[in-house]
Amino acid sequence: AAKEECFKAADALITYGALVVKDSRVTEEDNGSFLDVLEDYFALPEEELKKDERPEYGYQVGVTLENTEKPKCKSDDVCLKIIEKLEASERPLDILAHGADPKCRFFWKMTETPPYKTAFPSLNMPNVVPEHFKDVWAPTLNKWGQSMKNAVEGVAEMTAVGLGLEQGTFKDAGRYGPHLLAPTASDLVKYGEKDTILAGFHSDLNFLTIHGRSRYPGLHIWARNTGKRIPVSIPPGRNLLVQAGKQLEHITGGLIKAGLHEVVVNEKTIGVIEQRRSEYPERPLIRISSTFFWHLSSDFDLEPIRDLKSRADTLKEANGEEKDDYPTLKVGEQVQNELRFIALMA
């Protein structure tokens, strides 16, 4: 039965680039405490938040303020071609007319220090603790972050087994990865109009991304080959959403594709804004997404696993997809290349 679940996980990532996972170690209460602290933090004045910025590290720790991060798809021909092939009604909101994303983000590293000298020290820098939250910040973020990290590492193991690999193949390769708990925040007073893009159409550069439930809906994903824009809702309870990232696409030779997604203000978002306004009038109207980016280790050689690459080529041929090139490179190089694309690193 356990093996069956592993095949299901791998198949879901091949077909949809995403899956919902139930984890009995996760509690709504921990997610709620985390969302409360982050809402309060992002309600601070901008000059306070600015103290926590670290542009010299490519914003890979601390806060990134709104209108800094650009969706990569805007400047990526492959991604623009994907949009072109979708029917007009199934396309993401227009990212070409959209500048940088009006979302803020906080990056909190959850890494294990490698026992060797890394070639990528700028991806392995110290965390930032906001001054006004110094008592609660680390315990709250570490508690929720650890729940998400445990869950996503379980999915990494299941995916490996489901693809016919050793259970530890991916988890071991990511042991010293620059994992990030990366909550994003969107001010729904400023950006609460229908069809506002909060995070433009993109895929994630890491290996697997995991999300807890947000209080406000608005996430859409596109499953491979259906061409349909799918609104995501994570069921209440001990459920988390997992999405495939670029590193997983690369190591599987494109058998699993990085999941494309956007976050927008839709009708359901507006319904929840009204509800929160009346039920919790004293709380900030800020959409927090409790996102965790799980990475492979920066010094790991990223190259397609031969058996998976041949399965990927067969699948792409059957689907009429173009074949992609996945050169061998260090994970740290891949991350830096992607960060330049989204304007977070010079």
N, C-alpha and C positions, 0 to 999 in steps of 0.2 A: 504493500500500500504506500509506503514511504517513497519507493522508487517511482510509483505511478505519479505521485505529486511532483516529483522532480521532472518527469517528462512533461507534465502539464505546465510547469513553470517555464521550461525551455521553449515549449511550443507557443505559449502566450507571448514570450518575448520575440520569437521569430515572426509571429503573425501580427501582433499589435504593438510591439516595442514597449509594452507596459503590462502590469498586472496588479491586482489588489491582493495583499497578503494579510492573514490574520495571525496576530502574535499575542499569546496569552500573557506575555511579560509587559505589554504596553497598557497604560491606563489613560482613560479620558482625563482623569484628574491631573496627571503630569502634563499632558498636552495643554490643559486649561491654564495651569500655573505659568507655563512657558509663554502662552499667548498673552496673558495678562501683563507679565513683565515686559515683553517686547512692545505691546501697545503703549505702555507708559513711557518706555524709553524713546520710541519714535515720536511721541507727542512733545518731546523737549524742543526748545527753540533751536533753529538751525546752527547758531553760533556754538551751542553746547555740543551738538552732534559733530560739528566740524573738528573738534578736538580729538575725535576718535578716528579720523581719516589717516591712512598711511599710503599715499600715492606712490611713495618711493619703493614700495613692495608690490606694485601692480594691484593695489587694493585687495591683496590676498589675505589680509587680516584687518580687523576693525570695520569701520563703516564706509559704505559707498553711497553718496547722496544722489537724489533723483537727477535724471537727465545726464548721467555719466556713461552708463553702459549702453552700447548700441547693439540691437539684434544683428547677429552675424549674417543672417540671411540677406539683408540689404545689400551686402557687398560680395555675395557668394553666388556665382552663376548656376552651380548645381542646384542650390536651394531655390533660386528664382525659377528655374526650369520646372521644379516639382510643382510650384504654385501655378505655373502656366498650364500644366496638364490637368489641374483640378477644374471641375465645373465651377462656374462663377458663384453659385450658391454655396459651394463647399469650401471656398477659399478663406484663408485667414483674413482678418481686417488688414487694410492696405498699409503695409510696412514701408513702402517707398515714400509715402507722404508723411511718415512718422519719423521724428528725429531719434534722440536717445530715449530710453524707457523712463517713464515718470515714477520709477520705483526706487526706494532706498533698500540697502541690503546691509547685513552685518555678517562678517565672516569670523567664525570662532573655530580655531583649529582643534582637531581631536586626533592627534597623531601620536604614534609611538616613535621615539627617537631612534634612528637607525644606528646599529653598532659599528657603522663604517662612515667614512667621510663622504658626504653626498656631493655630487657634481652640481647640485641645484640648491644652494643654501637660501636663495631668495624665496624659494617656495616653502621653506621650513623655518619661518621667523616666529618671534614670540607673540602671544595673544595680547589683545588690548582689553582692559577692564574699564568700562565707563565709570567716571568718578562718582556720579550720583547713585550708582547701583552696586558699589563695591562689595556689600555684604551678601547680596542675593544673586549677583550675576553668574559667577563661576558655578555655585551649586545647582542653580536652576538649569543653566545651559548644559552642564555636564550630565545631569540626570536624564534630561530628555534626549540629549545627543547620544548618550550611551544606549538608551532604548532603541533608537533608530539605527545606531551602528550595529548592535547585536542582530537586529532584524535583517538589515541589508546584507550582512555577512552570511546569514543563514540562506538568503536568496542566492548569493554568489555560489555557495556550496551546492544548493539544489540545482542551479543552472548548469554547473559543471557536470554533475552526475547525469542530468537530463540530456546533456550533449555528448555523453559517452566518455567523459574525461574523469580523472581522479577527483575525488571530492574536494581536496585542498588546492586544486590547480589555481583558481582565481584568488581565493582567500589568502593563500600564501604569497602570491604575487603582489597583493595589496597590503601586506602586513605593515609596511613602513610608508604607506601612501599619505600624501598631504590631505587627509580627510577634513571636510569642513561642514560644520553645522552652519547653515547659511540662510537664516530667516530673511524673507523680503517683506517690505512694508509699502503699502500704497495708501495714500491719504485720500479717503473717499469723500471728504468734504471738498477738496480741490479737484479730484479726478473721479467723481462719482456719476458722471453722465453716461447714459447708455452708449455702447460702442467705443468707449475710451479704451485704448490699448494700454494695459499696465505692463505687460512683457510681450514684446513683439515675437512673431513666429520664429522659432529656433529649436535647435537640439542642444543637449548638454555635452560639454567636452570631456567629462569624467567617465567612469566605468558604469556605475549604477547610481541613480538618484532616488531617494526615498522621501516621501512627504507624509506628514501627519495631516489630520483633517483641518482645513481652514474654516473659520467661522463664516466666510463669505465665498459662495461659488464663483466660477468664472474661468476655470481651466478647461481648455479644449485640446484633444489630441487627435492625430490622424493615424489610423491603422494602415499598415503597409498594404497597398493595392486595393483598398476598398474605396479610396478617394473621398471618404466621408469624414466630416468634421464631427467629432464625438464629444459631447459635454461629459465631463467626469464628475461623478459624485462618489465620495468614499462613504460607505455605510457607517453609521455610528457604532461605537464599540471599539474593539481592539484591532482596528483595521488601518492599514497603511498602503499608500500607492507607491509602486516601484516603476521607474522608467529606465530604459537602456540608454547609455551614453556612448560617445564616440570611441572611447577606449575598448568597450565591449564589441562595437562594430568592427574595429580594426583587428582585434585578436581573433574574431570569428570570420574574418575575410568578407564581412558583409552578410553572413548568414543571419545574424541579428543586426537590424539597422537601428541607429540612434533614433529615439522617439521624437518626432516633431510635435511641438505644442506651442500654445499661446495662452496668455491670461488677459481676459478682457472684462469689461463691465457689461453683463448681459441682463436680461429681464429678471432672472433669478437673483442676481447680485443686488439689484435695486430693491427687490422684495425684502431681502434680508437687511439691507440698510434701513428701510422703514421700520422693520420689526425691532432691530437693535436700538434705533432712536427712541422708540416708545418704551421698550422693556429696560434698557440700560442707559438712560439719558446722560448719566454722569461719565460714561466710558468714552474714550477716544474712538472716533469712527475711522479705524485704520485696519486695512486687510493685511493680516500677517499670514505668510505661507511658511510653515515650519519645514524647511527643506534641508536635506543632508546630502552632500556630494561625497560619494565613496570613490576613491581613486586607486589606481595601481601605484606601486612605489615609483618615485621619480627616476631612479636609476635602472629600472627594469627595461629590458629590450622588448619593445612592442613590435610584434610581427605576427602575421596570421598563422594559426595552427593549421598544418597542411590538410588534414582530413576535413576540417570545417570549411576551409577555403574551397575544396572541391565540391562539397555539398552546396555551398553558397553559389558557386558558378552554375551548377545544375538548376538551382531554384531561380536564379536571375534569368537564365535562358528561358525557362518555362514561363516566367512572368513578363518576358520582353523588357527586362530592365538592363540599363547599361552596366557594364562591368567597371568597378572602381579600382583604383590603384592604392594599395596599402603598403607603402615602403617600410623597411625596418628602420626604427629610430628609437631613441630613449623616450620613455614616457614624459620626462621633464621637458624635452624639446617639443613634443606634441602639445603639451599644456602651454608653453610659452608662445608657440605659433598661433594657437587658438586665441590666447589673451590679446595678442596684437590685433587680431581680426575684430575683436569686440571692443577695442579702444581702451582696454584697462592697463595695457603695458606699452611703453614706448618702443 
